[in-house]
Amino acid sequence: MKNKTIAILIITACSLLTAFGMIFWKIGADKLAFNWSLLTNYPLWLGFIFYAIGTLLLILSLKYGNLSLVHPFLSLGLIWAGILAFFYLGETFTTLKTTGTALIILGTFLVYKGDKT
C-alpha cells in the first residue's frame, strides 16, 4: 500500500536519527583508539544504534512510498547533521553552507512535488 505522507514522515525520522548517529560517531571518533577502550567508546556504539534504527525506518518507508520519492529525502540528513553539529559540536555555518542547505531543501521539495503517487 502506497501512502506518500506516511513514507515522508518515516524517512524524515530516519534522516534525523542517522544525523544523530553521525553526531555520536564524531564524538566517538574524537576519542577513538584501536585497543580495548573501543569497547567502552559509548558514543561510537550509540551512533551505530541510531543508524540501525534509521535503517529499519528506511526499509519501512519503502513499503509506503516509491524509491524515487523516498531516497532523495535522505538528503535531509545533511541538513539535520549541520544543525546538530552547530549546536552540539560548535561547528559554524558559512554563506556557502547555508546556500547548499537551501538548495537541498529546494531539491527535496521539487522531488516531492514531482512525484505522481
N, C-alpha and C positions, 0 to 999 in steps of 0.2 A: 504494500500500500504506500503510495507516494503522498507525502504531505510536506510541502515546501517549508512551511512555518516551523514545523517540528524539527525538520532537518537543519534549518538555520540556527535555531535555538541550541540544539545539541552540538553542532560544530562550533558555535561561538563559545560554548562552555569548554569544549575540547581545546580550542585555541588559547583560552585563558589558563586552563590547567597546565598545558605544555609550556606556556610562558612562565608560570610559577616554577615549573620543573627546571627551566633554564636558569632562573634566578638562583635556585638551590644548587644547581650544578656549578654555577660561577662561584658561589660562596664556598662550596666544597673543593673546587679546583684550586682556590687560593691557598688551601692548606693541604693540598694533595701530596702524599708521599707514598711511594710504592714499597710499603712494608706492612707490618701488622696493623698500623694505625688506619689503614684503608678500611678495615672492618668497623672502626668507630667513627668514620667520617660521615656523620649522620646527615648533613646537608646533601651530600652526594647521593646517599640512599633515598632520601626524601624526594630528590629530583627524579630518580627512577620510578618511584611510586606515582608521582604526579604524571609523568609521561605514560606510564602503564594505564592509568585511569583515562587519560586523554586518548590513548589509542583505542581503548574499548568504546569510548564515546564516538570516535571517528567511525568505527565499524558500525555502530548503531545508527549514526546519522545517514550512512549509505543505504540503510533499509528504507529511509523515508524520503530520500532525495537523489537526484541524478548526480553521478560523479562529477560531471562538468559544472554543476552548481556548487556542490559541497566542497570539493577540493580547493577552489580559489579562496574560500572563506578561511582556510588555514592561515592565509597570509595575515589575517587579523592578529595572529600570534606575534608577528613582528611589532605591531603597534602596542599590544599589551606588554611585550618584553621591554620596549623602550620606555613606557610609562613606569613599569615596575622598577627598571634599572635607575630611572631618575629618582624615585622615592626611596628605594632600598639600598642602592649602591652608590648614589651620589653622582651618577653619570649626567652629562649635560645634553641639552637639545640645541643643535645648531639650526641655522636657517635651512640648510640643505636637508637635515634630518626631518625637520618639520614639513618641508615641501614633499619629501619622499613619503612621509606618513599620509599627507593629504592625497597623494596620488594612489596609494594603496587603498585608501578608503573609497576614492572615486572609482577605481578599477573594480573593487568588490561590489560596489553599488551597481555598476554597469553590468556585471555578470548576473547579479540578482534580477535586474530589470529585463535582461535579455533571455532569461530562462522562460520557456514556454509551458512549463508544467503547472 
